Amino acid sequence: MPKFTKPTWFAFGWLGLMLFFVLFGWLLPFKPWSFVYENDLEVGLFSSGHILGTDSNGYDMLASVVAGTRISIFIAIASVGLGGLIGSILGIFSAYLRGKIDTVMVTIFNVGLSVPNLVLALALVSVLATNVDINQAVPTWRRVMVLVMSLTIVLIPILGRIARGATLSWAGREFVTAARSMGMKDSKIILKHIVPNVLPALIAVAFLAVGVVIIAEASLSILGVGIPDGASWGGMIARGRNDLEYAPHVLYVPLVFLALTVISTNHLGDVVRSKLDSREAKV
């Protein structure tokens, strides 16, 4: 079993807690937005019955942040998963086949990377997550799906370029050349020799990408086009900024959850990357 440092164990523990909230948060006794504590508006941290206090609407902050965890983590994992799957398929095949296919894919990746990520996501969400009737609210599920789709589109060229670069470094190795000389089909070579060696690099970047997506979702919510009504960490931050003077914990609680999650994913990404570098040095 590999030896991990204390920060690494903390990252594992924190992300494990977040995944517990995602999977089993709905089973916890406290429910978000189900009860308004009219006599406990904006009470501070560690108050009686409210360990994380309440907001200006009288909602329990612990219940709200658990519900926000479910949406924020779902958006991050779904976006990175879809973007990684599509981007890795395009990057691996373009790097392995080379020629005109590779030229076209590199051009597409470069065009996608030339547009600022947040600007592209903002444009997509602004167009797709709106109704013709401005008086009719956009359902939360639709905003979630649009956010996932928009962030997936943003991630495809990033993860595709990484998959392409990793494939180029492995496609010229001796075992790949030997497999090709033995008459093995290209599809089998990719599945048996390329994908297992490219996958660790993609996993390392995926941890970093999860943190990027969480920050992007929060940024879009602050700009007013993300998840409404404080249903995610970004939505809670956007709503809590108005209470900074009188109830700062309403802003700081979701901010701390977001920051610790991003720090944990970035740290684990660095750990996987260092393990990968030592592995490649031995090959």
Long-range contacts (C-beta under 8 A, 24 or more apart in sequence): 2-275, 4-271, 7-267, 8-267, 8-268, 8-271, 10-264, 11-263, 11-264, 11-265, 11-267, 11-268, 11-271, 12-264, 12-268, 14-260, 14-261, 14-264, 15-261, 15-264, 15-265, 15-268, 18-69, 18-73, 18-257, 18-261, 19-73, 21-66, 21-69, 21-70, 21-73, 22-69, 22-70, 22-73, 22-74, 25-66, 25-67, 25-69, 25-70, 26-70, 28-63, 28-66, 30-60, 30-62, 30-63, 30-66, 31-63, 32-59, 32-60, 32-63, 32-64, 32-66, 32-67, 33-59, 33-63, 33-64, 33-67, 34-63, 35-60, 42-243, 42-246, 42-247, 42-250, 44-247, 44-249, 45-249, 45-253, 52-249, 52-253, 53-247, 53-249, 53-250, 53-253, 55-230, 55-239, 55-240, 55-243, 55-247, 55-250, 56-242, 56-243, 56-247, 56-250, 61-249, 61-250, 61-253, 64-230, 64-236, 64-254, 65-233, 65-236, 65-253, 65-254, 65-257, 67-231, 68-230, 68-231, 68-232, 68-233, 68-235, 68-236, 68-254, 68-257, 69-233, 69-257, 71-144, 71-227, 71-231, 71-232, 72-214, 72-217, 72-218, 72-232, 72-233, 72-234, 72-258, 72-261, 73-214, 73-261, 74-144, 75-144, 75-147, 75-148, 75-151, 75-213, 75-214, 75-217, 75-232, 76-210, 76-213, 76-214, 76-217, 77-210, 78-148, 78-152, 79-147, 79-148, 79-151, 79-152, 79-155, 79-213, 80-155, 80-206, 80-209, 80-210, 80-213, 82-148, 82-152, 83-151, 83-152, 83-153, 83-154, 83-155, 83-156, 83-158, 83-159, 83-209, 84-155, 84-159, 84-202, 84-206, 84-209, 86-152, 86-156, 86-160, 87-155, 87-156, 87-157, 87-158, 87-159, 87-160, 87-161, 87-162, 87-163, 88-159, 88-160, 88-163, 88-198, 88-202, 90-156, 90-160, 90-163, 91-159, 91-160, 91-161, 91-162, 91-163, 91-164, 91-165, 91-167, 92-163, 92-164, 92-167, 92-190, 92-194, 92-195, 92-198, 93-190, 94-160, 94-164, 95-163, 95-164, 95-165, 95-167, 95-168, 95-171, 96-167, 96-171, 96-186, 96-189, 96-190, 96-194, 97-186, 102-164, 105-160, 105-164, 106-164, 108-157, 109-157, 109-160, 109-161, 109-164, 110-157, 111-157, 112-153, 112-154, 112-156, 112-157, 112-158, 113-157, 113-158, 113-161, 117-154, 117-212, 117-216, 118-216, 118-219, 118-220, 120-150, 120-153, 120-154, 121-147, 121-150, 121-151, 121-154, 121-216, 121-220, 122-220, 122-223, 122-225, 124-149, 124-150, 124-153, 125-150, 125-220, 125-225, 125-226, 126-225, 129-225, 137-228, 138-228, 140-227, 140-228, 140-229, 140-231, 143-226, 143-227, 143-228, 144-227, 147-217, 147-220, 147-226, 147-227, 151-213, 151-216, 151-217, 154-216, 155-209, 155-213, 158-209, 159-202, 159-205, 159-206, 159-209, 162-201, 162-202, 162-205, 163-198, 163-201, 163-202, 166-197, 166-198, 166-201, 166-202, 167-194, 167-198, 170-194, 170-197, 170-198, 173-283, 200-272, 200-275, 200-276, 200-279, 201-276, 203-272, 204-269, 204-272, 204-273, 204-276, 205-269, 206-269, 207-265, 207-266, 207-268, 207-269, 207-272, 208-265, 208-266, 208-269, 210-265, 211-261, 211-262, 211-263, 211-265, 211-266, 211-269, 214-258, 214-261, 214-262, 214-265, 215-258, 215-262, 218-258, 233-257, 233-258, 234-258
